[in-house]
Amino acid sequence: QVLLRESGGGLVQAGDSLRLSCAYSGRTFTSYVMAWFRQAPGKEREFVAGISQSGGITDYADSVKGQFTISRDNAKNTVYLQMNNLKPDDTAVYYCAADYRPLRVGIRGPSASDYDYWGQGTQVTVSS
């Protein structure tokens, strides 16, 4: 059974930074492509960033390029999202997602339906 647990959210002011963590438990972590999504009130869940099994390939939504950085530590079974210069528009519940992909190295697309497993989410609120 795959379990994902996000942490690191909170209430911050515009311009602050946060680092989200997603702890993975289950089968071999390096068989999974990982991603972060977010969902603001009244909006659909949207792709934020993705990372390949080894961490060598990353992808970002245009809205966060240069502002957010996704990384993973395969020794710790953890994926991170470093968020800098946060803005009120970044307010959302942030979700970690995993897609089982043991044979094909790479990243997945931005569709939430591409991912098999989800965490419960962590709230990020950015005040102006």
The first five atom37 places (N, CA, C, CB, O) and aatype in JSON, in Angstrom:
{
  "aatype": [5, 19, 10, 10, 1, 6, 15, 7, 7, 7, 10, 19, 5, 0, 7, 3, 15, 10, 1, 10, 15, 4, 0, 18, 15, 7, 1, 16, 13, 16, 15, 18, 19, 12, 0, 17, 13, 1, 5, 0, 14, 7, 11, 6, 1, 6, 13, 19, 0, 7, 9, 15, 5, 15, 7, 7, 9, 16, 3, 18, 0, 3, 15, 19, 11, 7, 5, 13, 16, 9, 15, 1, 3, 2, 0, 11, 2, 16, 19, 18, 10, 5, 12, 2, 2, 10, 11, 14, 3, 3, 16, 0, 19, 18, 18, 4, 0, 0, 3, 18, 1, 14, 10, 1, 19, 7, 9, 1, 7, 14, 15, 0, 15, 3, 18, 3, 18, 17, 7, 5, 7, 16, 5, 19, 16, 19, 15, 15],
  "atom_mask": [
    [1, 1, 1, 1, 1],
    [1, 1, 1, 1, 1],
    [1, 1, 1, 1, 1],
    [1, 1, 1, 1, 1],
    [1, 1, 1, 1, 1],
    [1, 1, 1, 1, 1],
    [1, 1, 1, 1, 1],
    [1, 1, 1, 0, 1],
    [1, 1, 1, 0, 1],
    [1, 1, 1, 0, 1],
    [1, 1, 1, 1, 1],
    [1, 1, 1, 1, 1],
    [1, 1, 1, 1, 1],
    [1, 1, 1, 1, 1],
    [1, 1, 1, 0, 1],
    [1, 1, 1, 1, 1],
    [1, 1, 1, 1, 1],
    [1, 1, 1, 1, 1],
    [1, 1, 1, 1, 1],
    [1, 1, 1, 1, 1],
    [1, 1, 1, 1, 1],
    [1, 1, 1, 1, 1],
    [1, 1, 1, 1, 1],
    [1, 1, 1, 1, 1],
    [1, 1, 1, 1, 1],
    [1, 1, 1, 0, 1],
    [1, 1, 1, 1, 1],
    [1, 1, 1, 1, 1],
    [1, 1, 1, 1, 1],
    [1, 1, 1, 1, 1],
    [1, 1, 1, 1, 1],
    [1, 1, 1, 1, 1],
    [1, 1, 1, 1, 1],
    [1, 1, 1, 1, 1],
    [1, 1, 1, 1, 1],
    [1, 1, 1, 1, 1],
    [1, 1, 1, 1, 1],
    [1, 1, 1, 1, 1],
    [1, 1, 1, 1, 1],
    [1, 1, 1, 1, 1],
    [1, 1, 1, 1, 1],
    [1, 1, 1, 0, 1],
    [1, 1, 1, 1, 1],
    [1, 1, 1, 1, 1],
    [1, 1, 1, 1, 1],
    [1, 1, 1, 1, 1],
    [1, 1, 1, 1, 1],
    [1, 1, 1, 1, 1],
    [1, 1, 1, 1, 1],
    [1, 1, 1, 0, 1],
    [1, 1, 1, 1, 1],
    [1, 1, 1, 1, 1],
    [1, 1, 1, 1, 1],
    [1, 1, 1, 1, 1],
    [1, 1, 1, 0, 1],
    [1, 1, 1, 0, 1],
    [1, 1, 1, 1, 1],
    [1, 1, 1, 1, 1],
    [1, 1, 1, 1, 1],
    [1, 1, 1, 1, 1],
    [1, 1, 1, 1, 1],
    [1, 1, 1, 1, 1],
    [1, 1, 1, 1, 1],
    [1, 1, 1, 1, 1],
    [1, 1, 1, 1, 1],
    [1, 1, 1, 0, 1],
    [1, 1, 1, 1, 1],
    [1, 1, 1, 1, 1],
    [1, 1, 1, 1, 1],
    [1, 1, 1, 1, 1],
    [1, 1, 1, 1, 1],
    [1, 1, 1, 1, 1],
    [1, 1, 1, 1, 1],
    [1, 1, 1, 1, 1],
    [1, 1, 1, 1, 1],
    [1, 1, 1, 1, 1],
    [1, 1, 1, 1, 1],
    [1, 1, 1, 1, 1],
    [1, 1, 1, 1, 1],
    [1, 1, 1, 1, 1],
    [1, 1, 1, 1, 1],
    [1, 1, 1, 1, 1],
    [1, 1, 1, 1, 1],
    [1, 1, 1, 1, 1],
    [1, 1, 1, 1, 1],
    [1, 1, 1, 1, 1],
    [1, 1, 1, 1, 1],
    [1, 1, 1, 1, 1],
    [1, 1, 1, 1, 1],
    [1, 1, 1, 1, 1],
    [1, 1, 1, 1, 1],
    [1, 1, 1, 1, 1],
    [1, 1, 1, 1, 1],
    [1, 1, 1, 1, 1],
    [1, 1, 1, 1, 1],
    [1, 1, 1, 1, 1],
    [1, 1, 1, 1, 1],
    [1, 1, 1, 1, 1],
    [1, 1, 1, 1, 1],
    [1, 1, 1, 1, 1],
    [1, 1, 1, 1, 1],
    [1, 1, 1, 1, 1],
    [1, 1, 1, 1, 1],
    [1, 1, 1, 1, 1],
    [1, 1, 1, 1, 1],
    [1, 1, 1, 0, 1],
    [1, 1, 1, 1, 1],
    [1, 1, 1, 1, 1],
    [1, 1, 1, 0, 1],
    [1, 1, 1, 1, 1],
    [1, 1, 1, 1, 1],
    [1, 1, 1, 1, 1],
    [1, 1, 1, 1, 1],
    [1, 1, 1, 1, 1],
    [1, 1, 1, 1, 1],
    [1, 1, 1, 1, 1],
    [1, 1, 1, 1, 1],
    [1, 1, 1, 1, 1],
    [1, 1, 1, 0, 1],
    [1, 1, 1, 1, 1],
    [1, 1, 1, 0, 1],
    [1, 1, 1, 1, 1],
    [1, 1, 1, 1, 1],
    [1, 1, 1, 1, 1],
    [1, 1, 1, 1, 1],
    [1, 1, 1, 1, 1],
    [1, 1, 1, 1, 1],
    [1, 1, 1, 1, 1]
  ],
  "atom_positions": [
    [[0.85, -1.19, 0.0], [0.0, 0.0, 0.0], [0.89, 1.24, 0.0], [-0.96, 0.0, 1.23], [1.85, 1.34, 0.77]],
    [[0.56, 2.17, -0.85], [1.3, 3.42, -0.94], [0.61, 4.49, -0.11], [1.44, 3.88, -2.4], [-0.6, 4.71, -0.24]],
    [[1.37, 5.14, 0.73], [0.86, 6.25, 1.53], [1.73, 7.47, 1.3], [0.81, 5.88, 3.04], [2.96, 7.38, 1.25]],
    [[1.08, 8.61, 1.15], [1.77, 9.89, 1.0], [1.29, 10.83, 2.08], [1.53, 10.51, -0.41], [0.09, 10.96, 2.33]],
    [[2.23, 11.47, 2.73], [1.87, 12.38, 3.82], [2.6, 13.7, 3.64], [2.19, 11.76, 5.19], [3.82, 13.76, 3.75]],
    [[1.84, 14.76, 3.37], [2.41, 16.09, 3.2], [2.57, 16.8, 4.53], [1.56, 16.92, 2.26], [1.83, 16.53, 5.48]],
    [[3.52, 17.69, 4.59], [3.71, 18.54, 5.77], [4.42, 19.81, 5.33], [4.51, 17.79, 6.88], [4.96, 19.89, 4.23]],
    [[4.41, 20.8, 6.22], [5.15, 22.03, 5.95], [4.3, 23.22, 5.57], [0.0, 0.0, 0.0], [4.82, 24.32, 5.41]],
    [[3.0, 23.02, 5.41], [2.14, 24.14, 5.08], [1.96, 25.08, 6.27], [0.0, 0.0, 0.0], [2.4, 24.79, 7.38]],
    [[1.31, 26.21, 6.0], [1.05, 27.14, 7.09], [0.6, 28.49, 6.57], [0.0, 0.0, 0.0], [0.33, 28.66, 5.38]],
    [[0.53, 29.43, 7.47], [0.14, 30.81, 7.16], [1.4, 31.66, 7.11], [-0.87, 31.37, 8.21], [2.14, 31.74, 8.08]],
    [[1.63, 32.3, 5.98], [2.8, 33.15, 5.81], [2.39, 34.46, 5.16], [3.89, 32.43, 4.97], [1.26, 34.62, 4.7]],
    [[3.32, 35.38, 5.14], [3.07, 36.66, 4.49], [3.65, 36.65, 3.07], [3.67, 37.81, 5.31], [4.55, 35.87, 2.76]],
    [[3.12, 37.51, 2.24], [3.64, 37.64, 0.88], [5.14, 37.91, 0.91], [2.9, 38.77, 0.11], [5.62, 38.73, 1.7]],
    [[5.86, 37.21, 0.06], [7.3, 37.35, 0.01], [8.06, 36.3, 0.82], [0.0, 0.0, 0.0], [9.26, 36.13, 0.65]],
    [[7.36, 35.61, 1.7], [7.99, 34.58, 2.52], [8.24, 33.31, 1.7], [7.12, 34.26, 3.74], [7.8, 33.19, 0.55]],
    [[8.94, 32.39, 2.33], [9.22, 31.09, 1.71], [8.69, 29.97, 2.6], [10.73, 30.9, 1.46], [8.56, 30.12, 3.81]],
    [[8.39, 28.85, 1.97], [7.99, 27.63, 2.67], [8.59, 26.44, 1.93], [6.44, 27.51, 2.77], [8.8, 26.49, 0.72]],
    [[8.86, 25.38, 2.68], [9.25, 24.14, 2.04], [8.27, 23.05, 2.46], [10.72, 23.75, 2.41], [8.15, 22.72, 3.64]],
    [[7.59, 22.51, 1.48], [6.69, 21.4, 1.73], [7.45, 20.09, 1.59], [5.49, 21.44, 0.77], [8.37, 19.96, 0.79]],
    [[7.04, 19.13, 2.37], [7.61, 17.78, 2.3], [6.49, 16.78, 2.08], [8.42, 17.44, 3.58], [5.36, 16.97, 2.53]],
    [[6.83, 15.71, 1.39], [5.89, 14.61, 1.18], [6.64, 13.32, 1.49], [5.32, 14.61, -0.3], [7.54, 12.92, 0.75]],
    [[6.25, 12.68, 2.56], [6.87, 11.42, 2.96], [6.12, 10.27, 2.32], [6.89, 11.28, 4.49], [4.89, 10.18, 2.41]],
    [[6.86, 9.39, 1.68], [6.29, 8.25, 0.96], [6.55, 6.97, 1.74], [6.89, 8.14, -0.47], [7.63, 6.77, 2.3]],
    [[5.55, 6.1, 1.76], [5.75, 4.76, 2.28], [5.06, 3.78, 1.35], [5.23, 4.62, 3.73], [3.98, 4.06, 0.83]],
    [[5.7, 2.62, 1.14], [5.14, 1.63, 0.25], [6.23, 0.92, -0.52], [0.0, 0.0, 0.0], [7.32, 0.69, 0.0]],
    [[5.93, 0.57, -1.75], [6.91, -0.11, -2.6], [8.04, 0.84, -2.97], [6.23, -0.66, -3.86], [8.07, 1.99, -2.55]],
    [[8.96, 0.34, -3.74], [10.18, 1.06, -4.06], [9.91, 2.47, -4.54], [10.97, 0.31, -5.1], [9.28, 2.68, -5.58]],
    [[10.37, 3.43, -3.78], [10.1, 4.84, -4.06], [10.63, 5.24, -5.43], [10.74, 5.72, -2.98], [10.02, 6.06, -6.13]],
    [[11.76, 4.67, -5.82], [12.37, 5.06, -7.08], [11.62, 4.53, -8.3], [13.79, 4.57, -7.12], [12.03, 4.8, -9.43]],
    [[10.55, 3.8, -8.09], [9.69, 3.37, -9.2], [8.59, 4.37, -9.49], [9.09, 2.02, -8.9], [7.79, 4.18, -10.4]],
    [[8.55, 5.43, -8.72], [7.45, 6.38, -8.81], [7.89, 7.75, -9.32], [6.79, 6.53, -7.48], [8.87, 8.32, -8.85]],
    [[7.14, 8.24, -10.28], [7.21, 9.64, -10.66], [6.37, 10.41, -9.65], [6.72, 9.88, -12.14], [5.27, 9.98, -9.28]],
    [[6.88, 11.54, -9.2], [6.2, 12.3, -8.17], [5.82, 13.68, -8.69], [7.08, 12.43, -6.92], [6.41, 14.2, -9.64]],
    [[4.82, 14.26, -8.04], [4.38, 15.59, -8.46], [3.7, 16.31, -7.31], [3.42, 15.51, -9.66], [3.28, 15.69, -6.32]],
    [[3.61, 17.61, -7.46], [2.82, 18.44, -6.56], [1.7, 19.1, -7.37], [3.72, 19.53, -5.85], [1.91, 19.59, -8.48]],
    [[0.52, 19.09, -6.79], [-0.64, 19.79, -7.33], [-1.14, 20.75, -6.26], [-1.75, 18.8, -7.78], [-0.76, 20.65, -5.09]],
    [[-2.0, 21.64, -6.66], [-2.65, 22.52, -5.68], [-4.08, 22.8, -6.1], [-1.86, 23.83, -5.51], [-4.43, 22.74, -7.28]],
    [[-4.89, 23.11, -5.11], [-6.29, 23.43, -5.38], [-6.72, 24.59, -4.5], [-7.2, 22.2, -5.13], [-6.74, 24.5, -3.27]],
    [[-7.05, 25.68, -5.15], [-7.55, 26.86, -4.45], [-9.07, 26.76, -4.33], [-7.13, 28.17, -5.19], [-9.7, 26.04, -5.1]],
    [[-9.65, 27.47, -3.37], [-11.11, 27.42, -3.2], [-11.84, 27.79, -4.48], [-11.55, 28.35, -2.07], [-11.55, 28.82, -5.1]],
    [[-12.78, 26.96, -4.87], [-13.59, 27.24, -6.05], [-12.9, 26.97, -7.37], [0.0, 0.0, 0.0], [-13.47, 27.25, -8.43]],
    [[-11.69, 26.42, -7.32], [-10.94, 26.16, -8.55], [-10.62, 24.68, -8.67], [-9.65, 26.98, -8.58], [-10.69, 23.93, -7.7]],
    [[-10.27, 24.27, -9.88], [-9.89, 22.89, -10.11], [-8.46, 22.65, -9.61], [-10.0, 22.54, -11.6], [-7.66, 23.58, -9.47]],
    [[-8.18, 21.4, -9.34], [-6.82, 21.02, -8.95], [-5.9, 21.24, -10.13], [-6.76, 19.55, -8.45], [-6.21, 20.85, -11.26]],
    [[-4.75, 21.87, -9.88], [-3.83, 22.17, -10.96], [-2.44, 21.66, -10.67], [-3.79, 23.66, -11.22], [-1.99, 21.62, -9.52]],
    [[-1.76, 21.27, -11.73], [-0.39, 20.8, -11.65], [0.53, 21.95, -11.26], [0.06, 20.2, -12.99], [0.39, 23.07, -11.75]],
    [[1.48, 21.64, -10.37], [2.46, 22.64, -9.96], [3.85, 22.25, -10.45], [2.46, 22.8, -8.42], [4.53, 23.04, -11.11]],
    [[4.27, 21.02, -10.13], [5.61, 20.58, -10.5], [5.67, 19.06, -10.48], [6.68, 21.18, -9.55], [4.95, 18.41, -9.74]],
    [[6.56, 18.51, -11.32], [6.76, 17.07, -11.37], [8.24, 16.74, -11.4], [0.0, 0.0, 0.0], [9.07, 17.56, -11.79]],
    [[8.56, 15.51, -10.99], [9.96, 15.1, -10.95], [10.04, 13.61, -11.3], [10.59, 15.38, -9.56], [9.19, 12.82, -10.9]],
    [[11.08, 13.26, -12.04], [11.27, 11.88, -12.47], [11.77, 11.0, -11.33], [12.24, 11.83, -13.64], [12.04, 11.47, -10.23]],
    [[11.88, 9.72, -11.63], [12.2, 8.74, -10.6], [13.55, 9.01, -9.92], [12.21, 7.35, -11.21], [13.68, 8.85, -8.7]],
    [[14.53, 9.43, -10.68], [15.85, 9.69, -10.12], [16.02, 11.15, -9.69], [16.93, 9.34, -11.13], [16.97, 11.49, -8.98]],
    [[15.11, 11.99, -10.11], [15.2, 13.42, -9.81], [15.89, 14.21, -10.9], [0.0, 0.0, 0.0], [16.05, 15.43, -10.77]],
    [[16.31, 13.55, -11.96], [17.07, 14.24, -12.99], [16.25, 15.07, -13.96], [0.0, 0.0, 0.0], [16.78, 15.9, -14.68]],
    [[14.95, 14.83, -13.97], [14.05, 15.57, -14.87], [12.96, 16.22, -14.04], [13.43, 14.63, -15.96], [12.33, 15.57, -13.21]],
    [[12.75, 17.5, -14.26], [11.7, 18.22, -13.55], [10.87, 19.03, -14.55], [12.29, 19.14, -12.47], [11.31, 19.33, -15.66]],
    [[9.68, 19.37, -14.12], [8.78, 20.17, -14.95], [7.96, 21.04, -14.02], [7.86, 19.28, -15.84], [7.66, 20.65, -12.89]],
    [[7.61, 22.23, -14.51], [6.88, 23.18, -13.69], [5.74, 23.82, -14.49], [7.82, 24.26, -13.16], [5.82, 23.98, -15.71]],
    [[4.7, 24.17, -13.77], [3.67, 25.01, -14.37], [4.28, 26.37, -14.65], [2.42, 25.12, -13.45], [5.15, 26.84, -13.9]],
    [[3.84, 27.01, -15.71], [4.38, 28.32, -16.05], [4.23, 29.32, -14.91], [3.69, 28.86, -17.29], [5.06, 30.21, -14.74]],
    [[3.17, 29.17, -14.14], [2.87, 30.14, -13.08], [3.87, 30.09, -11.93], [1.49, 29.89, -12.55], [3.93, 31.02, -11.14]],
    [[4.65, 29.01, -11.83], [5.57, 28.88, -10.7], [7.03, 28.76, -11.13], [5.2, 27.68, -9.86], [7.91, 28.64, -10.27]],
    [[7.3, 28.78, -12.41], [8.68, 28.66, -12.88], [9.53, 29.79, -12.33], [8.74, 28.66, -14.42], [9.14, 30.96, -12.38]],
    [[10.68, 29.43, -11.8], [11.57, 30.42, -11.21], [11.22, 30.77, -9.77], [0.0, 0.0, 0.0], [11.99, 31.46, -9.1]],
    [[10.08, 30.3, -9.31], [9.63, 30.62, -7.96], [9.64, 29.37, -7.07], [8.22, 31.23, -7.99], [10.01, 29.45, -5.89]],
    [[9.24, 28.23, -7.63], [9.18, 26.97, -6.89], [10.25, 26.01, -7.42], [7.76, 26.34, -7.0], [10.63, 26.06, -8.59]],
    [[10.71, 25.13, -6.53], [11.66, 24.09, -6.93], [11.23, 22.76, -6.33], [13.11, 24.45, -6.48], [11.02, 22.66, -5.12]],
    [[11.1, 21.76, -7.18], [10.78, 20.42, -6.72], [12.07, 19.61, -6.65], [9.74, 19.74, -7.65], [12.95, 19.75, -7.5]],
    [[12.17, 18.77, -5.63], [13.32, 17.9, -5.49], [12.89, 16.65, -4.75], [14.48, 18.61, -4.74], [11.8, 16.58, -4.19]],
    [[13.76, 15.66, -4.75], [13.46, 14.43, -4.02], [14.75, 13.88, -3.44], [12.78, 13.39, -4.94], [15.84, 14.04, -3.99]],
    [[14.58, 13.21, -2.29], [15.67, 12.51, -1.64], [15.27, 11.05, -1.59], [15.98, 13.09, -0.21], [14.49, 10.65, -0.73]],
    [[15.8, 10.26, -2.5], [15.38, 8.86, -2.58], [15.87, 8.03, -1.4], [15.89, 8.25, -3.87], [15.3, 6.97, -1.11]],
    [[16.89, 8.49, -0.72], [17.34, 7.79, 0.48], [16.37, 7.99, 1.63], [18.74, 8.28, 0.89], [16.29, 7.16, 2.54]],
    [[15.62, 9.08, 1.59], [14.66, 9.38, 2.65], [13.21, 9.17, 2.22], [14.84, 10.8, 3.13], [12.29, 9.42, 2.99]],
    [[13.01, 8.71, 0.98], [11.66, 8.5, 0.46], [10.8, 9.75, 0.61], [10.99, 7.32, 1.17], [9.66, 9.69, 1.05]],
    [[11.37, 10.86, 0.23], [10.69, 12.14, 0.43], [10.85, 13.02, -0.8], [11.25, 12.85, 1.68], [11.91, 13.06, -1.43]],
    [[9.78, 13.73, -1.12], [9.82, 14.73, -2.18], [9.51, 16.08, -1.54], [8.81, 14.4, -3.34], [8.72, 16.17, -0.6]],
    [[10.14, 17.12, -2.07], [10.02, 18.45, -1.5], [9.51, 19.45, -2.54], [11.37, 18.91, -0.94], [9.63, 19.25, -3.75]],
    [[8.93, 20.53, -2.02], [8.59, 21.66, -2.87], [9.04, 22.91, -2.13], [7.05, 21.7, -3.21], [8.43, 23.32, -1.13]],
    [[10.1, 23.5, -2.62], [10.58, 24.76, -2.07], [9.84, 25.9, -2.77], [12.12, 24.91, -2.25], [9.88, 26.02, -3.99]],
    [[9.17, 26.72, -1.99], [8.36, 27.81, -2.53], [8.92, 29.13, -2.02], [6.86, 27.65, -2.14], [8.93, 29.39, -0.81]],
    [[9.36, 29.96, -2.93], [9.94, 31.25, -2.58], [9.06, 32.4, -3.05], [11.33, 31.39, -3.17], [8.24, 32.24, -3.95]],
    [[9.25, 33.55, -2.43], [8.52, 34.75, -2.83], [7.03, 34.46, -3.0], [9.1, 35.32, -4.14], [6.44, 34.75, -4.04]],
    [[6.45, 33.91, -1.98], [5.05, 33.5, -2.07], [4.12, 34.69, -2.24], [4.66, 32.72, -0.83], [4.37, 35.78, -1.73]],
    [[3.05, 34.45, -2.98], [2.06, 35.48, -3.28], [0.69, 35.02, -2.81], [2.05, 35.81, -4.8], [0.47, 33.81, -2.66]],
    [[-0.23, 35.94, -2.57], [-1.58, 35.52, -2.17], [-2.21, 34.52, -3.15], [-2.48, 36.74, -2.04], [-2.97, 33.65, -2.73]],
    [[-1.9, 34.63, -4.44], [-2.44, 33.7, -5.42], [-1.93, 32.27, -5.25], [-2.11, 34.17, -6.81], [-2.48, 31.34, -5.83]],
    [[-0.89, 32.09, -4.45], [-0.38, 30.76, -4.17], [-1.17, 30.05, -3.07], [1.09, 30.83, -3.79], [-0.92, 28.88, -2.77]],
    [[-2.1, 30.75, -2.47], [-2.93, 30.16, -1.43], [-3.74, 29.0, -1.99], [-3.87, 31.21, -0.81], [-4.47, 29.16, -2.97]],
    [[-3.6, 27.83, -1.37], [-4.26, 26.63, -1.86], [-3.94, 25.47, -0.92], [-3.83, 26.3, -3.31], [-3.09, 25.58, -0.04]],
    [[-4.64, 24.38, -1.12], [-4.23, 23.12, -0.52], [-3.27, 22.46, -1.5], [-5.47, 22.18, -0.2], [-3.58, 22.31, -2.69]],
    [[-2.12, 22.07, -1.02], [-1.1, 21.47, -1.85], [-1.09, 19.95, -1.62], [0.3, 22.08, -1.54], [-1.06, 19.47, -0.49]],
    [[-1.12, 19.22, -2.74], [-1.19, 17.77, -2.7], [0.04, 17.16, -3.34], [-2.46, 17.28, -3.39], [0.55, 17.65, -4.35]],
    [[0.5, 16.09, -2.75], [1.55, 15.27, -3.32], [0.9, 14.12, -4.08], [2.52, 14.74, -2.21], [-0.1, 13.57, -3.63]],
    [[1.47, 13.75, -5.21], [0.91, 12.68, -6.02], [2.02, 11.77, -6.53], [0.1, 13.26, -7.2], [3.15, 12.21, -6.74]],
    [[1.68, 10.5, -6.74], [2.66, 9.52, -7.19], [2.08, 8.68, -8.31], [3.1, 8.61, -6.03], [0.9, 8.32, -8.29]],
    [[2.91, 8.37, -9.29], [2.52, 7.5, -10.4], [3.54, 6.37, -10.51], [2.43, 8.31, -11.74], [4.74, 6.62, -10.62]],
    [[3.06, 5.14, -10.48], [3.93, 3.97, -10.54], [4.43, 3.8, -11.96], [3.18, 2.69, -10.06], [3.65, 3.57, -12.88]],
    [[5.73, 3.91, -12.12], [6.3, 3.91, -13.47], [7.71, 3.31, -13.4], [6.34, 5.36, -14.06], [8.7, 4.02, -13.55]],
    [[7.77, 2.0, -13.19], [9.08, 1.39, -12.94], [9.95, 1.21, -14.18], [8.9, 0.07, -12.31], [11.17, 1.09, -14.07]],
    [[9.33, 1.2, -15.36], [10.09, 0.84, -16.55], [10.42, 1.99, -17.47], [9.34, -0.17, -17.31], [11.3, 1.88, -18.33]],
    [[9.74, 3.09, -17.31], [9.94, 4.2, -18.24], [10.38, 5.43, -17.47], [8.65, 4.5, -19.05], [9.6, 6.01, -16.72]],
    [[11.62, 5.82, -17.65], [12.16, 6.97, -16.92], [11.6, 8.25, -17.51], [13.7, 6.99, -16.97], [11.53, 8.41, -18.73]],
    [[11.2, 9.15, -16.65], [10.7, 10.42, -17.13], [9.74, 11.05, -16.15], [0.0, 0.0, 0.0], [9.75, 10.72, -14.96]],
    [[8.92, 11.94, -16.64], [7.91, 12.59, -15.82], [6.55, 12.4, -16.48], [8.22, 14.09, -15.62], [6.47, 12.04, -17.65]],
    [[5.52, 12.63, -15.73], [4.18, 12.54, -16.25], [3.68, 13.92, -16.62], [3.25, 11.89, -15.23], [4.31, 14.93, -16.32]],
    [[2.56, 13.93, -17.28], [1.97, 15.2, -17.68], [1.26, 15.87, -16.54], [0.0, 0.0, 0.0], [1.3, 15.42, -15.4]],
    [[0.6, 16.97, -16.86], [-0.03, 17.78, -15.82], [-1.43, 17.32, -15.42], [-0.1, 19.19, -16.28], [-2.08, 17.98, -14.6]],
    [[-1.91, 16.23, -15.98], [-3.26, 15.8, -15.66], [-3.28, 15.01, -14.37], [-3.85, 14.96, -16.8], [-2.48, 14.1, -14.17]],
    [[-4.2, 15.38, -13.5], [-4.32, 14.68, -12.22], [-4.66, 13.21, -12.4], [-5.36, 15.35, -11.35], [-4.31, 12.39, -11.56]],
    [[-5.33, 12.88, -13.49], [-5.73, 11.49, -13.73], [-4.54, 10.59, -14.05], [-6.74, 11.43, -14.86], [-4.67, 9.37, -14.06]],
    [[-3.38, 11.18, -14.32], [-2.18, 10.39, -14.59], [-1.58, 9.78, -13.32], [-1.15, 11.25, -15.27], [-0.72, 8.91, -13.42]],
    [[-2.0, 10.22, -12.18], [-1.38, 9.83, -10.92], [-2.27, 8.87, -10.14], [-1.06, 11.07, -10.08], [-3.49, 9.05, -10.06]],
    [[-1.63, 7.87, -9.57], [-2.37, 6.79, -8.92], [-2.64, 7.03, -7.45], [-1.61, 5.51, -9.08], [-3.64, 6.56, -6.91]],
    [[-1.75, 7.76, -6.8], [-1.83, 7.91, -5.34], [-1.72, 9.38, -4.96], [-0.71, 7.09, -4.65], [-1.01, 10.17, -5.6]],
    [[-2.44, 9.72, -3.91], [-2.51, 11.1, -3.45], [-2.4, 11.18, -1.94], [-3.81, 11.75, -3.91], [-2.84, 10.29, -1.21]],
    [[-1.78, 12.28, -1.49], [-1.79, 12.56, -0.06], [-3.06, 13.3, 0.32], [0.0, 0.0, 0.0], [-3.93, 13.56, -0.51]],
    [[-3.14, 13.64, 1.61], [-4.35, 14.3, 2.11], [-4.3, 15.81, 1.93], [-4.55, 13.97, 3.57], [-5.32, 16.48, 2.09]],
    [[-3.13, 16.34, 1.6], [-3.0, 17.76, 1.35], [-2.52, 18.54, 2.55], [0.0, 0.0, 0.0], [-2.71, 18.13, 3.7]],
    [[-1.9, 19.67, 2.28], [-1.46, 20.58, 3.33], [-1.82, 22.0, 2.9], [0.08, 20.44, 3.62], [-1.59, 22.39, 1.75]],
    [[-2.38, 22.76, 3.82], [-2.87, 24.1, 3.49], [-1.72, 25.1, 3.5], [-3.98, 24.53, 4.48], [-0.92, 25.14, 4.43]],
    [[-1.67, 25.9, 2.46], [-0.76, 27.04, 2.39], [-1.6, 28.29, 2.21], [0.28, 26.88, 1.22], [-2.37, 28.41, 1.25]],
    [[-1.45, 29.22, 3.13], [-2.18, 30.48, 3.06], [-1.18, 31.63, 3.07], [-3.2, 30.62, 4.24], [-0.34, 31.74, 3.97]],
    [[-1.29, 32.48, 2.06], [-0.37, 33.61, 1.94], [-1.17, 34.89, 2.09], [0.39, 33.57, 0.58], [-2.06, 35.19, 1.29]],
    [[-0.84, 35.65, 3.11], [-1.54, 36.9, 3.35], [-0.78, 38.05, 2.68], [-1.69, 37.16, 4.87], [0.44, 38.02, 2.54]],
    [[-1.54, 39.06, 2.29], [-0.93, 40.21, 1.59], [-0.46, 41.27, 2.57], [-1.91, 40.83, 0.61], [0.08, 42.3, 2.15]]
  ]
}
